[in-house]
Amino acid sequence: MQQVRGKDRRFLEAPGQLLPAARAALLWIALVTGVVGVVFGQAGENSGRPLDGAATQVAVRGWAPNRIVTSGAVTHEQPMEGWFTTSAGAAHATLEVLLSTEDADWADAARPSVVLTLGVDGQPSGDLVVTGRERPFRELIGPIGEGRHRWTLRWHKTASPQPRGKVTVREVRITPDRSGLAAHAPRIFGRLAADKQRAVMATSDVPLLLLGRATGEDFEYTAVFSNEDGGTGLLPSLLMRQYGRTSDIERVCRVQGSRCEFQGANHKTREYGGSLEGAHPLLRVATDNNNFTDAIGDASRGLRFSLAPQPFPEQGPRGRVLDREGWISAIANAEMQREVTELMGFIGKRKIESPGDAATLALSDLRNYIGIEAHVDAAKEVAWRVGARAAGQWYWSDHGVARERERGSGWPRTGVELPPRAVADAVCVECCGEGTTLTVTEFRAWAFDAAAMPRPDGTRMREAVAVRSGTPFIRVFKP
């Protein structure tokens, strides 16, 4: 992959950045001639036989129907491979696949993951951290030119915490980027341990999803991590109260024409001065709260993540992506099960209180919470909180501590802790100051299932409702 140093780079002159008219002409020719195709091969390193099993045909813009591989496996000894061809010119594509393994469990410190490497045409594209239970991976490929291309999934023998085993592969699918979001998607290199050798993100704070949006020549990217070892992550109960999650959502970079900026240490916006891979910035996670540096050092050190960008939620807080991608919450909760805090005064204490106690501020298992999202209009001095009722008793997002209450207008997501196995039957918003008022314009609440994934909303409301102190806004909740 060609790399271009800072002053020589032109973000908008990368392969595949065709003018709209030229792109449309090529697409028309491709569709008329039909000289396009995607073909998958047999699992195994050197075999060219087609995969067994039924195939679903999916017509995709400019490419022939995609074949979905119904099953396969990668072991520490045998990779899996396939082929795809395209005559649509240089372009980006997404490889989507469902992966699972019985040989790893993200909640088990002794065997948290298996790491696979996706290769394209013999070159490493990105690393995939398989945490046990089946979940989707969406990997960015490209830009790639016309011709036949080979992809491989193989065991990362140096970075994988599990040296041996099997990863089950289902539903491999390759589709071209139709959104345009892939144009400048960053390549993210994983954080390294203090010795600059060990890949931390095979066991903690793994990047799970990349969000992107584009307006003209303005591209913005945000990453979702399983957790953050530093920053607010040192007080995971605070993460839960402030955001209703223990996963970490961080701004990565923004590309505007020929200029790029990224989120550096201490959440400072910095001008990008590093190398490019095509038109893709190269950034390494540099801090334990998932901020970045453009000085990536030796790219072969640690893990490389090439995530295909997915759209932001259409409206509301960005945490809504966890409703769409519920598996993220399950992975984040599993990480909390095994981690201990490094904050002074709490060193060695588990991040999750077990058994959970709804009377304390300590973090509990995610399955003990009711998630609540409320859009509130209020004067900045108005304090308010949300609550959930179980067995006739109300439990509050602030745990009865005044400093933990929301103030003024906002659209927060938070969690209300219940006793283990308690079932909520009502939720509410309450004004906490005498003589104060606020207006709720949108309200949602949900429980979590046995896998710690969010259930469908137990209640939802979209209308303006005035709330006065002493008279909380209460909604029936059906988990």
C-alpha positions as CSV (number, residue, x, y, z in Angstrom):
1,M,0.0,0.0,0.0
2,Q,1.5,3.3,-1.0
3,Q,2.1,5.9,1.6
4,V,2.4,9.6,0.9
5,R,4.0,12.1,3.3
6,G,2.1,15.1,4.7
7,K,2.7,18.0,2.3
8,D,2.5,15.9,-0.8
9,R,-0.9,14.5,0.0
10,R,-4.2,15.5,-1.8
11,F,-7.1,13.9,-0.1
12,L,-9.4,14.4,-3.1
13,E,-7.0,13.0,-5.7
14,A,-7.1,9.4,-4.5
15,P,-8.0,6.4,-6.7
16,G,-11.7,6.0,-7.0
17,Q,-12.5,9.7,-6.5
18,L,-14.1,10.2,-9.9
19,L,-16.2,13.1,-11.0
20,P,-19.9,12.3,-10.8
21,A,-20.4,12.3,-14.5
22,A,-17.4,10.0,-15.1
23,R,-18.6,7.7,-12.3
24,A,-22.1,7.6,-13.7
25,A,-20.7,6.8,-17.2
26,L,-18.6,3.9,-15.9
27,L,-21.5,2.6,-13.9
28,W,-23.8,2.6,-17.0
29,I,-21.2,0.8,-19.1
30,A,-20.7,-1.8,-16.4
31,L,-24.4,-2.4,-16.1
32,V,-24.9,-2.7,-19.8
33,T,-22.0,-5.0,-20.6
34,G,-22.3,-7.1,-17.4
35,V,-18.6,-7.5,-17.3
36,V,-18.5,-7.5,-13.5
37,G,-18.6,-10.2,-10.9
38,V,-18.0,-11.4,-7.4
39,V,-16.9,-15.0,-6.9
40,F,-16.1,-16.8,-3.7
41,G,-13.7,-19.8,-3.3
42,Q,-13.4,-22.7,-1.0
43,A,-12.1,-22.4,2.6
44,G,-8.4,-23.4,2.7
45,E,-5.2,-21.9,1.5
46,N,-4.7,-23.3,-1.9
47,S,-8.0,-24.7,-3.1
48,G,-10.0,-23.2,-6.0
49,R,-13.1,-25.3,-5.6
50,P,-16.4,-23.5,-5.0
51,L,-17.9,-23.5,-1.5
52,D,-20.6,-26.0,-0.8
53,G,-24.0,-24.7,0.3
54,A,-26.8,-22.6,-1.0
55,A,-26.1,-19.1,-2.3
56,T,-28.3,-16.0,-2.1
57,Q,-28.0,-13.7,-5.1
58,V,-27.9,-9.9,-4.3
59,A,-27.6,-7.4,-7.2
60,V,-25.4,-4.5,-6.2
61,R,-24.6,-1.3,-8.1
62,G,-22.0,-2.0,-10.8
63,W,-21.1,-5.4,-9.5
64,A,-22.5,-8.8,-10.4
65,P,-24.6,-10.6,-7.8
66,N,-22.8,-11.4,-4.6
67,R,-22.6,-14.9,-3.3
68,I,-23.1,-15.4,0.4
69,V,-20.9,-18.2,1.9
70,T,-23.2,-20.2,4.2
71,S,-20.5,-21.7,6.4
72,G,-16.8,-22.2,7.0
73,A,-14.0,-22.1,9.6
74,V,-10.6,-20.7,10.3
75,T,-8.3,-22.7,12.6
76,H,-4.8,-21.9,13.9
77,E,-3.5,-24.2,11.1
78,Q,-5.9,-23.6,8.2
79,P,-7.0,-20.2,6.9
80,M,-10.1,-19.5,4.7
81,E,-9.9,-17.7,1.4
82,G,-12.1,-16.5,-1.4
83,W,-12.1,-14.4,-4.6
84,F,-14.0,-11.6,-6.1
85,T,-13.7,-9.7,-9.4
86,T,-14.8,-6.3,-10.6
87,S,-14.4,-4.2,-13.7
88,A,-15.9,-1.1,-12.0
89,G,-12.5,0.5,-11.6
90,A,-10.8,1.5,-8.4
91,A,-13.3,1.4,-5.6
92,H,-13.9,0.6,-1.9
93,A,-15.8,-2.4,-0.7
94,T,-17.1,-3.8,2.5
95,L,-16.4,-7.4,3.6
96,E,-19.2,-8.4,5.9
97,V,-19.0,-11.6,7.9
98,L,-20.4,-13.2,11.1
99,L,-17.7,-14.7,13.3
100,S,-17.8,-16.7,16.5
101,T,-15.7,-19.1,18.6
102,E,-16.1,-21.4,21.5
103,D,-12.4,-21.0,22.3
104,A,-12.6,-17.5,23.7
105,D,-14.8,-15.5,26.0
106,W,-14.4,-11.7,26.4
107,A,-15.5,-12.0,30.0
108,D,-12.7,-14.5,30.8
109,A,-9.3,-12.9,31.4
110,A,-7.5,-16.2,30.6
111,R,-8.9,-16.5,27.1
112,P,-10.6,-13.2,26.0
113,S,-10.3,-13.4,22.3
114,V,-9.0,-14.9,19.0
115,V,-7.5,-12.5,16.5
116,L,-7.8,-13.1,12.8
117,T,-6.2,-11.1,10.0
118,L,-8.0,-10.2,6.8
119,G,-5.7,-10.1,3.8
120,V,-6.5,-8.8,0.3
121,D,-4.2,-9.8,-2.6
122,G,-1.6,-10.9,-0.1
123,Q,-1.5,-7.7,1.8
124,P,-2.9,-7.3,5.4
125,S,-6.0,-5.2,5.4
126,G,-7.2,-5.4,9.0
127,D,-7.3,-7.4,12.2
128,L,-10.5,-8.9,13.6
129,V,-10.9,-9.5,17.4
130,V,-13.3,-12.4,17.9
131,T,-14.7,-12.3,21.4
132,G,-16.7,-15.5,21.6
133,R,-20.4,-15.1,20.8
134,E,-21.3,-14.5,17.2
135,R,-21.3,-10.9,16.0
136,P,-21.0,-9.0,12.7
137,F,-17.7,-7.6,11.3
138,R,-17.7,-5.0,8.6
139,E,-14.2,-4.6,7.1
140,L,-13.2,-2.0,4.6
141,I,-11.4,-3.2,1.5
142,G,-9.7,-0.9,-1.0
143,P,-9.3,1.1,-2.9
144,I,-9.0,-1.8,-5.4
145,G,-8.7,-1.7,-9.1
146,E,-10.2,-3.8,-11.9
147,G,-9.5,-7.5,-11.9
148,R,-9.7,-10.6,-9.8
149,H,-8.8,-10.3,-6.1
150,R,-8.1,-12.8,-3.3
151,W,-9.2,-12.4,0.3
152,T,-8.0,-14.5,3.2
153,L,-8.9,-14.9,6.9
154,R,-6.1,-16.4,8.9
155,W,-5.1,-16.8,12.6
156,H,-2.9,-14.0,13.9
157,K,-0.4,-16.2,15.7
158,T,1.5,-13.5,17.5
159,A,-1.3,-11.2,18.6
160,S,-4.1,-13.8,19.4
161,P,-4.4,-14.5,23.1
162,Q,-5.6,-18.0,22.1
163,P,-2.9,-19.8,20.3
164,R,-5.1,-22.6,19.0
165,G,-8.7,-23.3,18.3
166,K,-11.4,-22.7,15.6
167,V,-13.4,-19.7,14.5
168,T,-16.8,-20.3,12.8
169,V,-17.4,-18.2,9.7
170,R,-20.9,-17.5,8.4
171,E,-22.3,-15.4,5.6
172,V,-19.3,-13.8,4.0
173,R,-20.5,-11.0,1.7
174,I,-18.6,-8.4,-0.3
175,T,-20.4,-5.3,-1.5
176,P,-19.1,-2.0,-3.0
177,D,-19.3,1.2,-0.9
178,R,-22.5,2.9,-2.0
179,S,-22.5,5.7,0.6
180,G,-19.2,7.3,-0.3
181,L,-18.3,7.2,3.4
182,A,-15.3,5.0,2.7
183,A,-13.4,7.7,0.8
184,H,-11.3,8.9,3.7
185,A,-12.1,6.3,6.5
186,P,-9.1,6.2,8.9
187,R,-6.9,3.1,9.4
188,I,-6.8,2.7,13.2
189,F,-3.7,1.1,14.7
190,G,-4.2,-0.3,18.2
191,R,-2.8,1.0,21.4
192,L,0.5,-0.7,22.5
193,A,1.6,-1.7,26.0
194,A,4.3,0.4,27.7
195,D,7.0,-1.8,26.1
196,K,5.6,-0.7,22.6
197,Q,5.4,-4.3,21.7
198,R,2.3,-6.0,23.1
199,A,-1.1,-5.4,21.4
200,V,-3.3,-4.2,24.2
201,M,-6.5,-4.2,22.1
202,A,-6.6,-7.9,21.8
203,T,-7.8,-7.9,25.4
204,S,-9.2,-4.5,26.2
205,D,-10.8,-1.4,24.6
206,V,-11.2,-3.0,21.2
207,P,-12.5,-0.7,18.4
208,L,-15.9,-2.3,17.4
209,L,-17.5,0.1,15.0
210,L,-16.7,3.2,12.8
211,L,-19.4,5.8,12.2
212,G,-19.1,8.2,9.3
213,R,-21.0,11.1,7.7
214,A,-20.2,13.2,4.7
215,T,-21.4,16.5,3.4
216,G,-19.8,17.5,0.1
217,E,-16.0,17.4,0.8
218,D,-16.5,17.2,4.6
219,F,-16.0,13.7,6.0
220,E,-16.3,13.0,9.8
221,Y,-15.5,9.7,11.5
222,T,-16.2,8.5,15.1
223,A,-15.2,5.1,16.6
224,V,-17.0,3.0,19.2
225,F,-14.7,1.1,21.6
226,S,-15.7,-1.7,24.0
227,N,-14.5,0.5,26.9
228,E,-11.8,2.9,28.0
229,D,-9.2,1.9,30.5
230,G,-8.4,5.6,31.4
231,G,-10.3,8.8,31.6
232,T,-13.9,8.4,32.7
233,G,-13.4,4.7,32.3
234,L,-11.6,4.7,35.7
235,L,-15.0,5.4,37.2
236,P,-17.2,3.1,35.1
237,S,-20.3,3.8,37.2
238,L,-19.9,7.4,36.1
239,L,-19.9,6.3,32.5
240,M,-23.2,4.5,33.2
241,R,-24.8,7.5,34.9
242,Q,-23.7,10.0,32.3
243,Y,-24.1,8.0,29.1
244,G,-26.1,4.9,29.9
245,R,-23.2,2.7,28.7
246,T,-19.7,1.5,29.5
247,S,-18.6,1.4,25.9
248,D,-16.6,4.5,24.7
249,I,-17.5,6.7,21.7
250,E,-14.7,8.9,20.4
251,R,-14.3,11.4,17.6
252,V,-11.5,10.1,15.3
253,C,-10.9,12.6,12.5
254,R,-12.4,15.0,10.0
255,V,-11.3,15.5,6.4
256,Q,-12.3,18.8,4.7
257,G,-11.0,19.1,1.2
258,S,-7.2,18.8,1.4
259,R,-7.1,19.4,5.2
260,C,-7.4,16.8,8.0
261,E,-7.7,17.1,11.7
262,F,-7.9,14.5,14.4
263,Q,-8.6,14.1,18.1
264,G,-5.3,14.0,19.9
265,A,-4.4,13.4,23.6
266,N,-6.5,15.2,26.1
267,H,-9.3,15.5,23.5
268,K,-7.4,18.3,21.7
269,T,-8.1,18.8,18.0
270,R,-4.8,18.6,16.1
271,E,-3.8,19.1,12.5
272,Y,-2.9,15.8,10.7
273,G,0.7,15.6,9.6
274,G,1.2,11.9,9.2
275,S,1.3,9.5,6.2
276,L,-1.6,8.4,4.1
277,E,-2.6,5.1,2.6
278,G,-4.2,6.2,-0.6
279,A,-6.5,8.9,0.9
280,H,-6.8,7.3,4.3
281,P,-5.3,8.9,7.4
282,L,-3.3,6.5,9.6
283,L,-3.9,7.0,13.3
284,R,-2.8,5.0,16.4
285,V,-4.7,4.9,19.6
286,A,-2.2,6.6,21.9
287,T,-3.9,7.0,25.3
288,D,-5.8,4.7,27.6
289,N,-8.9,6.8,27.0
290,N,-8.8,6.2,23.2
291,N,-7.4,9.4,21.9
292,F,-5.1,9.3,18.8
293,T,-1.7,10.2,17.4
294,D,-0.6,10.6,13.8
295,A,2.9,9.3,14.7
296,I,2.0,5.6,14.4
297,G,5.6,4.3,14.6
298,D,6.1,0.8,13.3
299,A,2.9,-0.2,11.6
300,S,3.6,-3.8,12.1
301,R,3.4,-3.4,15.9
302,G,0.0,-4.1,17.5
303,L,-3.2,-4.5,15.7
304,R,-4.6,-2.7,12.6
305,F,-8.3,-2.0,12.3
306,S,-9.8,-1.2,8.9
307,L,-13.4,-0.7,9.8
308,A,-16.0,0.1,7.1
309,P,-17.9,3.3,8.2
310,Q,-21.5,3.0,9.1
311,P,-24.0,5.9,9.2
312,F,-24.6,7.9,12.3
313,P,-28.0,7.7,13.9
314,E,-30.4,10.0,12.0
315,Q,-31.2,12.0,15.1
316,G,-30.8,12.0,18.8
317,P,-27.6,11.3,20.9
318,R,-24.9,9.3,19.1
319,G,-25.3,6.6,21.7
320,R,-28.4,5.5,19.8
321,V,-26.0,3.5,17.6
322,L,-26.0,1.0,20.5
323,D,-29.8,0.4,20.0
324,R,-29.0,-0.5,16.3
325,E,-25.9,-2.6,17.2
326,G,-27.0,-4.3,20.4
327,W,-24.0,-6.7,20.4
328,I,-21.7,-3.8,21.4
329,S,-23.4,-3.5,24.8
330,A,-23.0,-7.3,25.3
331,I,-19.2,-7.1,24.6
332,A,-18.8,-4.0,26.8
333,N,-20.6,-5.7,29.7
334,A,-18.4,-8.8,29.3
335,E,-15.3,-6.6,29.6
336,M,-16.6,-5.1,32.8
337,Q,-17.1,-8.6,34.2
338,R,-13.3,-9.3,34.3
339,E,-11.7,-5.9,34.7
340,V,-10.4,-4.2,37.8
341,T,-9.9,-0.5,38.3
342,E,-6.5,1.2,38.5
343,L,-7.8,4.5,40.1
344,M,-5.9,5.4,43.3
345,G,-7.9,4.3,46.3
346,F,-9.7,1.6,44.2
347,I,-6.8,-0.3,42.9
348,G,-7.6,-4.0,42.5
349,K,-11.3,-3.6,43.0
350,R,-13.5,-5.1,40.3
351,K,-15.3,-2.6,38.1
352,I,-18.6,-4.4,38.7
353,E,-20.1,-4.8,42.1
354,S,-21.2,-8.3,42.7
355,P,-23.9,-8.9,43.7
356,G,-25.3,-5.7,42.5
357,D,-26.7,-3.2,45.1
358,A,-29.1,-0.6,43.8
359,A,-28.5,1.5,47.0
360,T,-24.8,2.2,46.1
361,L,-23.2,4.3,43.3
362,A,-21.0,1.3,42.2
363,L,-21.5,-0.2,38.7
364,S,-23.7,-3.2,38.5
365,D,-24.1,-5.8,35.7
366,L,-25.8,-4.1,32.7
367,R,-28.7,-6.6,32.9
368,N,-29.7,-5.0,36.2
369,Y,-30.4,-1.6,34.5
370,I,-33.2,0.1,32.8
371,G,-31.9,2.3,30.0
372,I,-33.6,5.7,29.7
373,E,-33.3,8.5,27.1
374,A,-35.1,11.8,27.7
375,H,-35.1,15.0,25.6
376,V,-35.8,17.7,28.1
377,D,-36.1,21.5,27.8
378,A,-35.4,23.3,31.1
379,A,-33.8,26.4,32.5
380,K,-30.1,25.7,33.2
381,E,-30.5,25.8,37.0
382,V,-33.3,23.2,37.0
383,A,-32.2,19.8,38.4
384,W,-34.0,16.6,37.4
385,R,-33.6,12.9,37.3
386,V,-35.2,9.8,35.9
387,G,-36.4,6.7,37.7
388,A,-37.8,3.2,37.4
389,R,-40.2,1.4,39.7
390,A,-40.0,-2.3,40.7
391,A,-42.1,-4.1,43.3
392,G,-43.6,-0.8,44.4
393,Q,-40.3,1.0,45.0
394,W,-38.7,3.8,43.0
395,Y,-35.0,3.6,42.0
396,W,-33.3,6.7,40.7
397,S,-30.5,7.6,38.2
398,D,-28.8,9.8,40.8
399,H,-29.0,7.1,43.5
400,G,-30.3,9.9,45.8
401,V,-27.1,12.0,45.4
402,A,-27.9,15.6,44.4
403,R,-24.6,16.2,42.5
404,E,-25.4,13.3,40.2
405,R,-28.6,14.9,38.8
406,E,-29.1,16.3,35.3
407,R,-29.3,20.1,35.0
408,G,-31.0,22.2,32.4
409,S,-31.8,21.2,28.8
410,G,-30.3,18.1,27.2
411,W,-30.9,14.8,25.5
412,P,-29.0,12.4,27.8
413,R,-29.0,8.6,28.0
414,T,-28.6,7.1,31.4
415,G,-29.2,3.9,33.4
416,V,-31.3,3.3,36.4
417,E,-30.0,0.4,38.5
418,L,-32.5,-2.1,39.9
419,P,-31.9,-5.0,42.3
420,P,-30.8,-8.2,40.6
421,R,-33.8,-9.9,38.9
422,A,-36.2,-7.1,39.6
423,V,-38.7,-6.2,36.9
424,A,-39.7,-2.6,36.3
425,D,-43.3,-1.7,35.7
426,A,-43.0,2.1,35.4
427,V,-40.5,4.8,34.6
428,C,-40.5,8.5,35.1
429,V,-38.9,12.0,34.9
430,E,-38.9,14.1,38.1
431,C,-38.1,17.8,38.8
432,C,-36.0,18.0,41.9
433,G,-36.2,21.6,42.9
434,E,-39.2,23.2,44.6
435,G,-41.3,25.3,42.2
436,T,-39.3,24.2,39.1
437,T,-40.7,23.0,35.8
438,L,-39.4,21.3,32.6
439,T,-40.8,20.0,29.4
440,V,-40.2,16.4,28.1
441,T,-40.4,16.3,24.3
442,E,-39.2,12.7,23.8
443,F,-38.8,9.8,26.1
444,R,-37.7,6.1,25.7
445,A,-36.9,3.3,28.1
446,W,-35.7,-0.3,27.6
447,A,-34.4,-3.3,29.5
448,F,-31.5,-5.6,28.6
449,D,-31.8,-9.3,27.7
450,A,-29.9,-12.3,29.1
451,A,-27.0,-11.5,26.7
452,A,-26.9,-7.8,27.9
453,M,-28.3,-6.6,24.6
454,P,-31.0,-3.9,24.7
455,R,-34.5,-5.1,24.3
456,P,-37.1,-3.3,22.2
457,D,-38.4,-0.1,24.0
458,G,-40.7,-0.9,26.9
459,T,-42.1,2.6,26.5
460,R,-41.8,5.5,24.0
461,M,-43.3,8.9,23.8
462,R,-42.9,11.8,21.3
463,E,-44.9,14.8,22.5
464,A,-44.4,17.8,24.7
465,V,-45.3,17.1,28.3
466,A,-44.9,19.7,31.1
467,V,-43.5,18.4,34.4
468,R,-43.7,20.3,37.7
469,S,-41.8,19.6,40.9
470,G,-43.8,17.3,43.1
471,T,-45.7,15.8,40.1
472,P,-43.3,13.5,38.2
473,F,-44.0,12.4,34.6
474,I,-44.7,8.6,34.8
475,R,-45.0,6.1,32.0
476,V,-46.1,2.5,32.2
477,F,-43.1,0.2,31.3
478,K,-43.5,-3.2,29.6
479,P,-40.2,-5.0,29.5
